Amino acid sequence: MSHNSNETHVERVDKASILALAEQITQKTKDITEYLQANGYDQPSSSATSAGYPDTVEYAVLYGKLKRSLEDLNYLVEGPKRHFRELCCQGYELAAVQVALEFGFFEIVPLEGQISIEALAEKAGVDFDRTCRIVRLLITVFIFQEPAPGFIAHNPSSYLLHVDEEIRSTLHYSLDEMLKAASATADNVKASPLEYDSALTPFSTLHGIPIFQFYEKDTRRSIRFAKAMAGWAKLNLNINALKEAFPWHELKGTVVDVGGGSGKVSITLAQSFPDLKFIVQDSADMHTAGQSLLTDETRDRVSFMQHSFFDPQPVGGAAAFILRACALNWSDRDVITMFRSLVPGLERSESTTPLLINDLVLPPQGTLTRDFERGLRQIDLIMLVGFGGKLRTQSEFATLLKEADERYEIRNFYPEGLMGLLEVYLKRQELS
């Protein structure tokens, strides 16, 4: 998907009148309607069970164009004062969502039909007054609906949170641990205005402990965090670049998935490339979860090994090493250690063995559309708040690789949606 834009947000708004933007919106809405019709998709509706939207590049482009015009029009109509009022009050809307998650509103409201606010309050264990105020605020931001006075039913957004525990966990973790931590960002910067790392984060400022230690001490939230990461992957981290851009069919042998979590990515690749074997390296807890994901066709080709990517890589003779969605969670200093730790494994493998870094890679500044850049910048701040990590450009990755080992070189880069793929090799001394 191309994210290039020939005009900046400010230039587009300055040049467009309210009427011109409205006309653009009409045309772009027609474009989406025609695309859905031509490809056999249902039209969007407010029905709770409305079919999901197509997860295609073509639809994403059409949606992005329409959203930009909608936002431009809204900004011109509301003006800066109303704009800041809306911005300031988003925290209270999120507070309402947090209460609904914490007290199970999304699960209590039945999948079909409706429930009275009194019954919802009683089942949730919350007084009627606050239950009523919470759900009626949520209705104004397209969460739940009130089909009859005093009765609550699902709309598409609340329905999704009823049926998908992983996405519900993503939202809950984001509004519990992470939003609270984000509120401490200014205090964190004040305490250390010139440097930060994976231990010195807004998360640790608020919670008093780095994020991974936090989850080691809180089993309930640790389980929810694992589900939240699975939900986050559904919302953001597709494996298209990793699966489709690289020529896996040319490899023979074993692929090492470093920091591979539960092995979901390796299992998916194993299903598509039956001639390859995979070793998933991570903690024992992640491997316990991964065992349940194995299928009959992958059980003999996907194995698990307890290993930290900060320790020297013990496996040699690999066909490839994968490092997926790991670097963004760590500071530059930690990422250099991560890259350096892979060198022993690469040295004991063929010179043609790639290190495949599948991560969120920032395109050059000025090449992104506003909505796409906002999404990336949001993730970048999530990494800063929780992990002391960051999103990086291709050149920033190249710098860290060279600091880890001068022999590292990036030979190919495949951008694909949010997740890009860097194909990296360790240069060897030429034999005379």
C-alpha positions as CSV (number, residue, x, y, z in Angstrom):
1,M,0.0,0.0,0.0
2,S,1.3,3.4,-0.9
3,H,1.4,6.0,1.9
4,N,2.7,8.9,-0.2
5,S,0.9,12.2,-0.1
6,N,1.8,15.1,-2.4
7,E,0.2,17.6,0.0
8,T,0.5,18.0,3.7
9,H,-2.5,18.1,5.9
10,V,-2.3,21.9,6.4
11,E,-2.0,22.5,2.6
12,R,-5.1,20.3,1.9
13,V,-7.2,22.1,4.5
14,D,-6.1,25.6,3.4
15,K,-6.9,24.9,-0.2
16,A,-10.3,23.2,0.4
17,S,-13.6,24.9,1.2
18,I,-16.3,23.3,3.3
19,L,-18.4,22.8,0.2
20,A,-15.5,21.3,-1.8
21,L,-14.7,18.9,1.0
22,A,-18.4,17.8,1.2
23,E,-18.3,17.1,-2.5
24,Q,-15.1,15.1,-2.1
25,I,-16.8,13.1,0.7
26,T,-19.8,12.3,-1.6
27,Q,-17.5,11.0,-4.4
28,K,-15.3,9.0,-2.1
29,T,-18.3,7.5,-0.4
30,K,-19.6,6.4,-3.8
31,D,-16.1,4.9,-4.5
32,I,-16.3,2.8,-1.4
33,T,-19.9,1.7,-2.1
34,E,-19.0,0.7,-5.7
35,Y,-16.0,-1.2,-4.4
36,L,-18.0,-3.2,-1.9
37,Q,-20.7,-4.0,-4.5
38,A,-18.2,-5.0,-7.2
39,N,-16.4,-7.4,-4.8
40,G,-19.5,-8.9,-3.2
41,Y,-19.3,-7.3,0.3
42,D,-22.3,-6.2,2.3
43,Q,-22.8,-2.5,2.8
44,P,-21.9,-1.2,6.3
45,S,-24.8,-0.9,8.7
46,S,-25.5,-0.2,12.3
47,S,-26.7,-3.8,12.9
48,A,-24.7,-5.4,15.7
49,T,-23.9,-8.4,13.5
50,S,-23.0,-6.3,10.5
51,A,-20.4,-8.1,8.4
52,G,-16.8,-7.2,9.0
53,Y,-15.1,-4.8,6.6
54,P,-12.8,-6.2,3.9
55,D,-9.2,-6.5,5.0
56,T,-7.7,-5.6,1.7
57,V,-5.2,-3.0,0.5
58,E,-7.7,-1.6,-1.9
59,Y,-10.3,-1.0,0.8
60,A,-7.7,0.5,3.1
61,V,-6.7,3.1,0.4
62,L,-10.4,4.0,-0.2
63,Y,-11.1,4.3,3.5
64,G,-8.0,6.4,4.1
65,K,-9.0,8.9,1.4
66,L,-12.5,9.2,2.8
67,K,-11.3,9.5,6.4
68,R,-8.9,12.4,5.5
69,S,-11.7,14.4,3.8
70,L,-14.1,13.7,6.8
71,E,-11.4,14.9,9.2
72,D,-10.6,18.0,7.2
73,L,-14.2,19.0,7.0
74,N,-14.8,18.3,10.7
75,Y,-11.7,20.4,11.6
76,L,-12.8,23.4,9.5
77,V,-16.4,23.2,10.9
78,E,-15.5,22.8,14.6
79,G,-12.6,25.3,14.8
80,P,-9.7,25.2,17.3
81,K,-11.8,25.8,20.5
82,R,-14.2,22.9,19.9
83,H,-11.2,20.8,18.7
84,F,-9.5,21.2,22.0
85,R,-12.7,20.6,24.0
86,E,-13.1,17.3,22.1
87,L,-9.5,16.4,22.7
88,C,-9.7,17.1,26.4
89,C,-12.8,15.1,27.0
90,Q,-11.6,11.9,25.3
91,G,-10.1,10.9,28.6
92,Y,-13.5,10.7,30.2
93,E,-14.9,8.7,27.3
94,L,-12.0,6.2,27.8
95,A,-12.7,6.2,31.6
96,A,-16.3,5.1,30.8
97,V,-14.9,2.3,28.5
98,Q,-12.6,1.2,31.3
99,V,-15.5,0.9,33.8
100,A,-17.5,-1.1,31.2
101,L,-14.5,-3.5,30.8
102,E,-13.7,-3.8,34.4
103,F,-17.3,-4.7,35.4
104,G,-18.1,-6.9,32.4
105,F,-20.7,-4.8,30.7
106,F,-19.8,-6.1,27.2
107,E,-20.3,-9.8,28.3
108,I,-23.4,-9.1,30.4
109,V,-25.3,-7.4,27.5
110,P,-26.8,-10.4,25.6
111,L,-25.5,-11.3,22.2
112,E,-29.0,-10.8,20.8
113,G,-31.8,-8.7,22.2
114,Q,-31.5,-6.2,25.0
115,I,-31.2,-5.8,28.7
116,S,-32.6,-3.2,31.0
117,I,-30.1,-0.8,32.6
118,E,-31.4,-1.9,36.0
119,A,-30.6,-5.6,35.2
120,L,-27.2,-4.6,33.8
121,A,-26.3,-2.7,36.9
122,E,-27.4,-5.6,39.2
123,K,-25.5,-8.2,37.3
124,A,-22.4,-6.0,37.1
125,G,-22.6,-5.1,40.8
126,V,-22.6,-1.4,40.2
127,D,-25.2,1.1,41.3
128,F,-27.9,2.1,38.8
129,D,-26.9,5.8,38.7
130,R,-23.3,5.3,37.6
131,T,-24.2,2.4,35.3
132,C,-26.7,4.6,33.5
133,R,-24.3,7.5,33.1
134,I,-21.5,5.3,31.9
135,V,-23.5,3.4,29.2
136,R,-25.2,6.6,27.9
137,L,-21.9,8.3,27.4
138,L,-20.6,5.2,25.6
139,I,-23.7,5.3,23.3
140,T,-22.6,8.8,22.1
141,V,-19.3,7.4,20.9
142,F,-20.8,4.5,19.0
143,I,-20.5,1.8,21.8
144,F,-23.8,0.1,22.6
145,Q,-27.2,1.4,21.6
146,E,-30.5,2.1,23.4
147,P,-33.3,0.7,21.2
148,A,-36.0,1.5,23.8
149,P,-35.8,3.9,26.8
150,G,-33.9,2.2,29.6
151,F,-32.8,-0.8,27.6
152,I,-29.3,-1.5,26.2
153,A,-28.3,-3.6,23.2
154,H,-25.1,-4.2,21.2
155,N,-24.1,-2.2,18.2
156,P,-21.2,-3.4,16.0
157,S,-18.5,-2.0,18.3
158,S,-19.8,-3.5,21.6
159,Y,-20.7,-6.7,19.7
160,L,-17.1,-7.2,18.7
161,L,-16.0,-6.8,22.3
162,H,-18.6,-9.4,23.4
163,V,-17.4,-12.1,20.9
164,D,-13.7,-11.5,20.7
165,E,-11.9,-11.9,24.0
166,E,-8.5,-11.1,22.6
167,I,-9.5,-7.7,21.2
168,R,-11.4,-7.0,24.4
169,S,-8.2,-7.8,26.3
170,T,-6.2,-5.4,24.1
171,L,-8.6,-2.6,25.0
172,H,-8.7,-3.5,28.7
173,Y,-4.9,-3.7,29.0
174,S,-4.6,-0.4,27.1
175,L,-6.9,1.4,29.4
176,D,-5.8,-0.2,32.6
177,E,-2.0,-0.5,32.7
178,M,-1.1,1.6,29.7
179,L,-3.4,4.7,29.8
180,K,-2.6,5.1,33.5
181,A,1.1,4.9,32.6
182,A,0.7,7.4,29.8
183,S,-0.6,9.9,32.3
184,A,2.9,9.8,34.0
185,T,4.8,10.6,30.8
186,A,5.5,14.2,31.7
187,D,6.6,13.3,35.2
188,N,8.9,10.6,33.6
189,V,10.5,13.2,31.2
190,K,10.9,15.7,34.1
191,A,12.7,13.1,36.2
192,S,15.1,12.3,33.3
193,P,14.8,14.9,30.5
194,L,17.9,13.8,28.5
195,E,17.8,10.0,28.4
196,Y,15.6,7.0,28.8
197,D,15.9,3.2,28.5
198,S,13.8,0.1,29.0
199,A,13.9,0.5,32.8
200,L,13.3,4.2,32.9
201,T,9.8,4.5,31.4
202,P,6.5,6.2,32.2
203,F,5.2,2.7,33.0
204,S,7.8,2.3,35.7
205,T,7.3,5.8,37.0
206,L,3.6,5.1,37.6
207,H,3.7,1.4,38.6
208,G,7.1,1.5,40.3
209,I,8.5,-1.4,38.3
210,P,9.4,-2.1,34.6
211,I,6.7,-3.7,32.5
212,F,8.0,-7.2,32.2
213,Q,8.7,-7.5,35.9
214,F,5.2,-6.1,36.5
215,Y,3.7,-9.0,34.6
216,E,5.9,-11.6,36.3
217,K,4.4,-10.5,39.6
218,D,0.7,-10.2,38.5
219,T,-0.6,-13.5,37.0
220,R,-4.1,-12.2,36.2
221,R,-2.8,-9.2,34.2
222,S,0.0,-11.4,32.7
223,I,-2.6,-13.7,31.2
224,R,-4.6,-10.7,29.9
225,F,-1.4,-9.2,28.4
226,A,-0.8,-12.4,26.4
227,K,-4.3,-12.3,25.1
228,A,-4.0,-8.5,24.4
229,M,-0.9,-9.1,22.3
230,A,-2.8,-11.6,20.2
231,G,-5.6,-9.0,19.8
232,W,-3.1,-6.3,19.0
233,A,-1.8,-8.6,16.2
234,K,-5.3,-8.8,14.8
235,L,-5.6,-5.0,14.7
236,N,-2.1,-4.2,13.5
237,L,0.6,-6.8,12.8
238,N,-0.2,-8.9,9.8
239,I,2.5,-11.2,8.5
240,N,2.1,-10.4,4.8
241,A,5.6,-8.9,4.4
242,L,7.2,-11.8,6.2
243,K,5.2,-14.5,4.5
244,E,4.8,-13.2,1.0
245,A,7.8,-10.9,0.2
246,F,10.6,-13.3,1.1
247,P,11.2,-16.4,-1.1
248,W,10.7,-19.1,1.6
249,H,10.5,-21.9,-1.0
250,E,14.2,-21.4,-1.8
251,L,15.2,-22.3,1.8
252,K,16.0,-25.8,3.1
253,G,16.5,-26.8,6.7
254,T,15.5,-25.1,10.0
255,V,14.3,-21.5,10.6
256,V,15.0,-20.0,14.1
257,D,12.2,-17.7,15.3
258,V,14.0,-15.6,17.9
259,G,11.7,-14.1,20.5
260,G,8.8,-15.9,18.7
261,G,6.4,-15.9,21.6
262,S,3.8,-18.7,21.4
263,G,5.0,-19.6,17.9
264,K,1.9,-18.4,16.1
265,V,3.9,-16.9,13.2
266,S,6.2,-20.0,12.8
267,I,3.2,-22.3,12.9
268,T,1.5,-20.2,10.2
269,L,4.7,-20.3,8.0
270,A,5.1,-24.0,8.6
271,Q,1.6,-24.5,7.3
272,S,2.5,-22.7,4.1
273,F,6.0,-24.1,3.6
274,P,5.9,-27.8,4.5
275,D,9.6,-28.4,3.6
276,L,10.8,-26.2,6.5
277,K,11.2,-26.8,10.2
278,F,11.0,-24.1,12.8
279,I,12.5,-23.6,16.3
280,V,10.6,-21.0,18.4
281,Q,12.8,-19.3,21.1
282,D,11.2,-17.6,24.0
283,S,10.3,-18.1,27.7
284,A,8.8,-21.3,29.0
285,D,5.4,-19.6,29.7
286,M,5.1,-18.6,26.0
287,H,5.9,-22.1,24.9
288,T,3.2,-23.6,27.2
289,A,0.7,-21.4,25.3
290,G,2.2,-22.4,22.0
291,Q,1.8,-26.1,22.5
292,S,-2.0,-25.7,22.2
293,L,-1.6,-23.9,18.8
294,L,0.2,-26.9,17.1
295,T,-1.7,-28.8,14.5
296,D,-1.1,-32.3,13.2
297,E,0.6,-31.0,10.2
298,T,3.0,-28.8,12.2
299,R,3.6,-30.8,15.4
300,D,6.7,-32.6,14.0
301,R,8.2,-29.4,12.4
302,V,7.8,-26.7,15.1
303,S,9.7,-27.1,18.3
304,F,10.3,-24.8,21.3
305,M,13.5,-23.7,23.0
306,Q,13.8,-21.5,26.1
307,H,16.2,-18.7,25.1
308,S,16.6,-14.9,25.7
309,F,17.5,-12.9,22.6
310,F,20.0,-11.0,24.8
311,D,22.1,-14.1,25.2
312,P,24.4,-15.5,22.5
313,Q,22.5,-17.5,19.9
314,P,23.1,-21.2,20.5
315,V,21.7,-22.5,17.2
316,G,23.9,-22.7,14.2
317,G,23.4,-24.2,10.7
318,A,20.1,-22.3,10.4
319,A,18.3,-21.6,7.1
320,A,17.2,-18.3,8.4
321,F,16.7,-16.3,11.7
322,I,13.5,-14.4,12.3
323,L,13.3,-11.4,14.6
324,R,9.7,-10.3,14.5
325,A,8.2,-7.3,16.4
326,C,11.0,-7.5,19.0
327,A,13.2,-4.4,18.3
328,L,10.3,-1.9,18.8
329,N,9.9,-3.0,22.4
330,W,13.5,-2.0,23.4
331,S,15.8,1.0,23.6
332,D,18.6,1.4,21.2
333,R,21.2,0.1,23.6
334,D,19.1,-3.1,24.1
335,V,18.5,-3.6,20.4
336,I,22.3,-3.4,19.8
337,T,22.7,-6.2,22.3
338,M,20.0,-8.1,20.6
339,F,21.6,-7.8,17.2
340,R,25.1,-8.7,18.6
341,S,23.7,-11.8,20.3
342,L,22.6,-13.2,17.0
343,V,26.1,-13.0,15.5
344,P,27.3,-16.4,16.9
345,G,24.4,-18.2,15.3
346,L,24.9,-16.4,11.9
347,E,28.7,-17.2,12.0
348,R,27.9,-20.9,12.5
349,S,25.5,-20.8,9.5
350,E,26.0,-20.4,5.8
351,S,26.9,-16.9,4.5
352,T,23.6,-17.0,2.6
353,T,21.6,-17.3,5.9
354,P,19.5,-14.2,6.3
355,L,18.4,-12.4,9.5
356,L,14.8,-11.4,8.7
357,I,13.8,-8.4,10.9
358,N,10.0,-8.1,10.6
359,D,9.1,-4.9,12.4
360,L,7.2,-1.6,12.2
361,V,9.6,0.5,10.0
362,L,8.9,4.2,9.7
363,P,9.0,5.5,6.1
364,P,11.0,8.8,5.5
365,Q,9.3,11.9,7.0
366,G,6.9,13.6,4.7
367,T,5.9,10.5,2.7
368,L,3.0,9.4,4.9
369,T,-0.6,10.4,4.8
370,R,-1.9,12.0,8.0
371,D,-4.0,9.1,9.2
372,F,-1.3,6.6,8.6
373,E,1.3,8.7,10.3
374,R,-1.0,9.1,13.3
375,G,-1.3,5.4,13.6
376,L,2.4,4.9,13.6
377,R,3.1,7.8,15.9
378,Q,0.5,6.4,18.4
379,I,2.4,3.0,18.4
380,D,5.7,4.9,18.8
381,L,4.4,6.5,22.0
382,I,3.0,3.2,23.2
383,M,6.5,1.8,22.9
384,L,8.0,4.8,24.7
385,V,5.4,4.7,27.6
386,G,5.5,1.0,28.2
387,F,8.9,-0.3,27.1
388,G,11.3,2.5,26.5
389,G,11.2,1.3,22.9
390,K,10.5,3.2,19.6
391,L,9.7,2.8,16.0
392,R,12.7,3.2,13.7
393,T,13.4,4.1,10.1
394,Q,15.4,1.8,7.8
395,S,18.5,4.0,8.2
396,E,18.1,3.8,12.0
397,F,18.0,0.0,11.9
398,A,21.1,0.1,9.7
399,T,23.0,2.3,12.2
400,L,22.1,-0.1,15.1
401,L,23.1,-3.1,13.1
402,K,26.5,-1.6,12.3
403,E,27.0,-0.7,15.9
404,A,26.3,-4.3,16.8
405,D,28.7,-5.7,14.1
406,E,30.3,-3.9,11.2
407,R,29.7,-6.9,9.0
408,Y,25.9,-6.5,9.1
409,E,24.3,-5.2,5.9
410,I,20.7,-4.7,4.7
411,R,20.4,-6.2,1.3
412,N,16.6,-5.9,0.8
413,F,13.7,-4.0,2.3
414,Y,10.1,-5.0,1.7
415,P,7.5,-2.4,3.0
416,E,4.0,-3.9,3.5
417,G,1.4,-2.0,5.4
418,L,2.5,-1.4,9.0
419,M,5.0,-4.2,9.1
420,G,8.1,-4.1,6.9
421,L,10.8,-6.7,6.4
422,L,14.5,-6.0,6.5
423,E,16.6,-8.8,4.9
424,V,20.0,-8.7,6.6
425,Y,23.2,-10.7,6.1
426,L,26.5,-11.0,7.9
427,K,29.3,-10.4,5.4
428,R,32.1,-12.9,5.5
429,Q,35.8,-12.6,4.7
430,E,36.4,-13.5,1.1
431,L,38.8,-16.4,0.7
432,S,41.7,-15.7,-1.6
